[in-house]
Amino acid sequence: MANKDSLLSFFEAENRRDWSTYRKFLSPDVIWVLYSRESKTTVGIDAYLAAMTEAYQGSDNTFVCESLYQSGDENRIVTILRNNLGERSCDVFEFSNGLIVKEYEFILA
């Protein structure tokens, strides 16, 4: 599966809160750097999943991918995401061997 297709499936799993499928797209040592009011770095698949499930606890928010750009080798993909509240983020995903190894998320709204 192409990295772009994997990423779109990853987003679908997140919107469904299907964490077992979601996990399959992540490298065991994934790094997620979130830039909001403060920056926060999360390392490892279990920590990443714990942060995601906590963020969505009690929420039915979903999001769509408004824009997607990929590098020539398809190993870096930049997206603009918008949630149902109208908030946007710019997310940069890096892939290795078909798995997400890094995510840099910049909250825009």
C-alpha positions as CSV (number, residue, x, y, z in Angstrom):
1,M,0.0,0.0,0.0
2,A,1.3,3.4,-0.9
3,N,2.2,5.7,2.0
4,K,-0.5,8.2,1.0
5,D,-3.2,5.4,1.0
6,S,-1.9,4.2,4.4
7,L,-2.1,7.7,5.8
8,L,-5.7,8.2,4.6
9,S,-6.6,4.8,6.2
10,F,-4.8,5.9,9.4
11,F,-7.1,9.0,9.4
12,E,-10.2,6.9,8.9
13,A,-9.2,4.6,11.8
14,E,-8.7,7.7,14.0
15,N,-12.1,9.1,13.2
16,R,-13.7,5.7,14.0
17,R,-11.6,5.4,17.2
18,D,-10.4,2.0,15.9
19,W,-7.2,2.0,17.9
20,S,-6.2,-1.6,17.0
21,T,-6.2,-0.7,13.2
22,Y,-4.7,2.7,14.0
23,R,-1.7,1.0,15.7
24,K,-0.8,-1.0,12.6
25,F,0.3,2.2,10.8
26,L,2.8,3.3,13.5
27,S,6.4,2.3,14.0
28,P,7.1,0.9,17.5
29,D,9.4,3.8,18.1
30,V,7.2,6.5,16.5
31,I,7.9,10.1,17.6
32,W,5.1,12.7,17.7
33,V,6.0,16.3,18.3
34,L,3.0,18.6,19.0
35,Y,3.4,22.3,18.7
36,S,0.5,24.2,20.3
37,R,0.8,26.8,23.1
38,E,3.7,24.7,24.2
39,S,5.5,21.9,22.5
40,K,5.3,18.3,23.6
41,T,7.2,15.3,22.4
42,T,5.7,11.7,22.7
43,V,8.0,8.8,22.0
44,G,6.9,5.2,21.4
45,I,3.7,3.6,20.1
46,D,2.2,2.9,23.5
47,A,2.7,6.5,24.6
48,Y,1.3,7.8,21.3
49,L,-1.8,5.7,21.6
50,A,-2.3,6.7,25.2
51,A,-2.1,10.4,24.3
52,M,-4.6,9.9,21.4
53,T,-7.1,7.9,23.4
54,E,-6.9,10.5,26.2
55,A,-7.4,13.4,23.7
56,Y,-10.5,11.8,22.3
57,Q,-12.0,10.6,25.6
58,G,-15.6,11.8,25.8
59,S,-15.4,13.5,22.4
60,D,-17.0,12.7,19.1
61,N,-14.9,15.1,17.1
62,T,-13.8,14.0,13.6
63,F,-11.7,15.7,11.0
64,V,-11.1,15.8,7.2
65,C,-7.9,16.2,5.2
66,E,-8.2,19.4,3.3
67,S,-4.8,19.2,1.5
68,L,-2.1,16.6,1.1
69,Y,1.3,17.0,-0.4
70,Q,4.0,14.3,-0.7
71,S,7.7,14.2,-1.5
72,G,8.9,12.5,-4.6
73,D,9.8,9.3,-2.7
74,E,6.5,9.4,-0.8
75,N,8.2,9.1,2.5
76,R,7.2,12.6,3.7
77,I,3.6,13.8,3.6
78,V,2.3,17.2,4.6
79,T,-1.4,17.6,5.4
80,I,-3.8,20.3,6.4
81,L,-6.5,18.8,8.6
82,R,-9.7,20.5,9.8
83,N,-11.9,19.1,12.6
84,N,-15.7,19.5,12.8
85,L,-15.2,22.6,15.0
86,G,-13.3,24.3,12.2
87,E,-9.9,24.1,13.9
88,R,-6.9,23.3,11.6
89,S,-3.5,21.8,11.9
90,C,-0.6,21.2,9.7
91,D,0.8,17.7,10.1
92,V,4.1,16.4,8.6
93,F,4.4,12.6,8.6
94,E,7.6,10.7,7.9
95,F,7.5,7.1,6.8
96,S,10.0,4.3,6.8
97,N,9.2,0.8,5.6
98,G,5.5,1.7,5.2
99,L,5.1,2.9,8.8
100,I,4.8,6.3,10.3
101,V,8.1,7.0,12.2
102,K,7.6,10.7,12.9
103,E,4.7,13.2,13.1
104,Y,5.1,16.9,13.5
105,E,1.8,18.5,14.3
106,F,1.3,22.3,14.3
107,I,-2.0,23.6,15.7
108,L,-3.1,26.5,13.5
109,A,-6.4,27.5,15.2
